[in-house]
Amino acid sequence: MEWPKELLEIFEDPLLDGVRPKPKAPTADDRLVTKLEEVTKWVEEHNGELPKKSGGFKEKLLVASLEALRRQANDGLRQYDRLHLLD
C-alpha cells in the first residue's frame, strides 16, 4: 500500500516531532517479573542472603513480595528466576 503524498507531508510537519504512541501499560505478569527482579537484585547485593522480616522497611517489603511470588509462581515466572528463589 502506498501512502498518499498529502498524508506523508502531514507526518513530516515539525509540530509532530514529539508525538509518539502512548506506551503500553504493564501487565500483571510484567509487574510480577519486575518484583522478582527486585528481590533477585537484593539477594545478589547481599551475598546470596534472602531478605528477613526483622530487617528494615525495604527488606520487609521484599519478604512480602517474595512470599506472594512463591504463591503465584508459574512456569512463565519461573523462567526469570535465575537464583531459584521461588522454590
Backbone bond lengths (Angstrom), bond angles and torsions (degrees), N, CA, C in turn:
res aa  C-N    CA-C-N  psi(-1)  N-CA   C-N-CA  omega(-1)  CA-C   N-CA-C  phi
1 M - - - 1.443 - - 1.520 109.08 -
2 E 1.272 116.24 131.52 1.467 121.67 179.10 1.520 108.95 -101.76
3 W 1.341 116.27 133.18 1.459 121.69 -179.34 1.528 109.87 -78.26
4 P 1.317 117.43 140.89 1.469 120.21 176.42 1.533 110.23 -63.46
5 K 1.315 115.68 146.18 1.463 122.36 -178.31 1.529 111.81 -56.60
6 E 1.320 117.07 -39.79 1.467 121.10 -178.89 1.525 111.51 -63.14
7 L 1.301 116.26 -39.12 1.452 120.51 179.70 1.529 110.75 -68.42
8 L 1.306 116.92 -41.96 1.463 120.63 178.00 1.525 111.33 -62.15
9 E 1.303 117.03 -37.15 1.472 120.64 177.85 1.528 111.26 -65.40
10 I 1.315 116.66 -36.77 1.469 120.30 177.71 1.523 109.98 -61.60
11 F 1.327 117.56 -43.78 1.466 121.08 -179.03 1.530 112.21 -66.84
12 E 1.307 118.38 -22.14 1.461 121.93 179.51 1.529 112.28 -85.56
13 D 1.311 118.08 -4.33 1.461 122.41 -179.90 1.531 109.91 -62.92
14 P 1.346 117.91 129.02 1.475 120.96 -179.42 1.534 113.25 -60.25
15 L 1.304 118.48 -22.82 1.462 120.51 177.90 1.527 112.41 -65.90
16 L 1.310 116.36 -20.14 1.469 120.55 -179.34 1.527 112.77 -96.37
17 D 1.327 118.27 6.89 1.469 120.85 -177.64 1.523 112.81 -57.49
18 G 1.323 117.93 -41.51 1.460 120.73 -176.66 1.515 114.72 -88.46
19 V 1.308 117.46 1.71 1.459 120.70 -177.07 1.524 109.06 -80.82
20 R 1.324 114.44 122.34 1.466 120.69 179.42 1.524 108.21 -134.74
21 P 1.313 116.61 155.21 1.468 118.28 177.22 1.527 110.53 -65.26
22 K 1.299 115.81 149.75 1.461 121.54 178.22 1.528 108.90 -65.09
23 P 1.340 117.43 132.53 1.473 118.54 -179.45 1.530 110.71 -64.78
24 K 1.303 114.30 148.13 1.453 121.15 -179.72 1.530 109.47 -70.06
25 A 1.313 116.63 133.26 1.467 121.33 178.87 1.528 109.26 -68.40
26 P 1.339 117.11 140.64 1.470 119.01 179.76 1.530 110.77 -65.80
27 T 1.306 115.18 143.56 1.458 121.17 178.27 1.528 109.39 -83.53
28 A 1.311 116.37 171.69 1.463 121.08 176.82 1.530 109.98 -60.28
29 D 1.331 116.84 -39.35 1.465 120.17 178.33 1.526 111.23 -65.59
30 D 1.329 117.02 -38.48 1.465 120.53 177.38 1.526 110.68 -60.44
31 R 1.331 116.42 -41.06 1.466 120.35 -179.97 1.525 111.09 -66.72
32 L 1.334 117.36 -37.98 1.464 120.67 177.48 1.522 110.98 -63.87
33 V 1.319 116.32 -43.13 1.470 120.49 178.79 1.525 110.20 -63.14
34 T 1.322 117.42 -40.92 1.459 121.45 178.63 1.524 110.58 -61.79
35 K 1.324 117.83 -43.41 1.468 121.59 177.84 1.521 110.63 -62.85
36 L 1.332 116.93 -43.08 1.466 120.28 178.94 1.522 110.27 -62.34
37 E 1.313 117.66 -39.81 1.462 121.06 178.32 1.529 111.16 -65.12
38 E 1.344 117.59 -36.76 1.465 120.68 177.05 1.526 111.14 -63.75
39 V 1.337 116.77 -44.61 1.464 120.63 178.92 1.530 109.98 -65.24
40 T 1.323 116.57 -43.61 1.463 121.06 179.13 1.521 111.05 -58.81
41 K 1.308 117.02 -45.03 1.465 121.26 179.43 1.528 110.48 -61.29
42 W 1.318 117.61 -42.88 1.461 121.65 179.69 1.528 110.10 -61.86
43 V 1.338 116.54 -46.11 1.465 121.12 -179.53 1.528 110.24 -61.59
44 E 1.318 117.31 -42.54 1.466 120.67 178.78 1.526 111.39 -63.67
45 E 1.328 116.93 -40.06 1.465 120.81 -179.58 1.525 112.73 -71.49
46 H 1.338 117.43 -18.11 1.464 121.93 -178.71 1.526 111.23 -113.47
47 N 1.323 115.30 36.60 1.473 122.82 172.99 1.524 113.99 52.38
48 G 1.316 116.57 42.39 1.457 121.53 173.97 1.515 115.20 84.87
49 E 1.317 118.50 0.44 1.464 120.57 179.33 1.528 110.64 -81.43
50 L 1.321 115.37 136.92 1.459 120.29 176.63 1.527 109.56 -76.16
51 P 1.323 117.22 151.98 1.467 118.89 176.00 1.527 110.19 -63.29
52 K 1.347 115.96 149.42 1.464 121.46 -177.57 1.520 110.91 -115.78
53 K 1.336 115.62 149.63 1.457 120.95 178.11 1.525 111.75 -66.04
54 S 1.309 116.83 -21.09 1.469 121.01 -178.77 1.526 112.24 -87.28
55 G 1.319 117.28 -1.30 1.459 121.54 -177.93 1.518 112.29 -79.23
56 G 1.320 114.73 -167.56 1.459 121.54 179.62 1.521 111.90 -70.22
57 F 1.322 114.86 -179.48 1.459 121.26 -175.55 1.526 111.94 -57.76
58 K 1.328 117.08 -48.74 1.466 120.14 -178.85 1.527 110.87 -62.70
59 E 1.332 115.89 -40.06 1.459 120.07 -179.95 1.532 110.48 -64.13
60 K 1.320 117.24 -39.34 1.467 120.83 177.60 1.526 110.91 -64.21
61 L 1.328 116.51 -39.23 1.470 119.90 176.81 1.527 111.03 -63.02
62 L 1.325 116.15 -38.98 1.461 119.70 179.50 1.524 111.30 -67.67
63 V 1.335 117.18 -36.57 1.469 120.73 176.32 1.530 109.19 -60.78
64 A 1.328 116.41 -47.68 1.461 120.56 179.80 1.533 111.00 -62.05
65 S 1.320 116.47 -40.68 1.472 120.45 178.56 1.522 110.58 -63.50
66 L 1.328 116.86 -44.81 1.464 120.70 -178.67 1.529 110.47 -63.58
67 E 1.324 117.15 -41.68 1.474 119.86 178.31 1.523 110.82 -62.38
68 A 1.318 117.15 -42.31 1.464 120.82 178.43 1.529 110.94 -66.02
69 L 1.310 116.77 -40.53 1.467 120.58 178.86 1.521 110.79 -62.95
70 R 1.320 116.95 -39.94 1.465 120.20 179.73 1.524 111.10 -64.14
71 R 1.343 116.89 -36.54 1.475 120.07 178.35 1.530 111.22 -69.27
72 Q 1.329 116.67 -32.66 1.467 121.08 -175.18 1.524 113.27 -99.43
73 A 1.319 116.85 4.72 1.465 120.70 -174.32 1.524 111.38 -57.54
74 N 1.317 114.67 135.38 1.458 121.84 175.09 1.529 107.43 -141.25
75 D 1.313 116.51 176.02 1.467 119.79 -177.40 1.519 111.93 -60.96
76 G 1.325 117.50 -35.80 1.456 120.84 179.50 1.512 112.12 -63.25
77 L 1.322 116.77 -38.47 1.459 121.33 179.70 1.526 111.04 -78.60
78 R 1.315 116.79 -36.34 1.471 120.59 -177.99 1.537 112.91 -62.43
79 Q 1.314 117.01 -25.45 1.462 118.97 179.76 1.529 112.06 -66.22
80 Y 1.336 117.40 -18.81 1.462 121.68 178.33 1.525 112.19 -97.47
81 D 1.311 117.56 -1.60 1.464 123.15 -175.55 1.531 110.84 -87.91
82 R 1.340 116.08 79.87 1.463 122.02 -176.65 1.531 112.38 -66.43
83 L 1.325 117.49 -30.46 1.460 121.32 -175.02 1.528 112.80 -101.48
84 H 1.322 117.08 6.73 1.470 123.05 -179.83 1.524 111.12 56.79
85 L 1.316 116.36 45.57 1.464 122.18 -179.79 1.518 111.82 -77.58
86 L 1.314 117.51 -20.02 1.458 121.30 -176.19 1.523 113.25 -85.00
87 D 1.322 116.96 -7.11 1.484 120.68 -178.71 1.500 111.27 -82.41
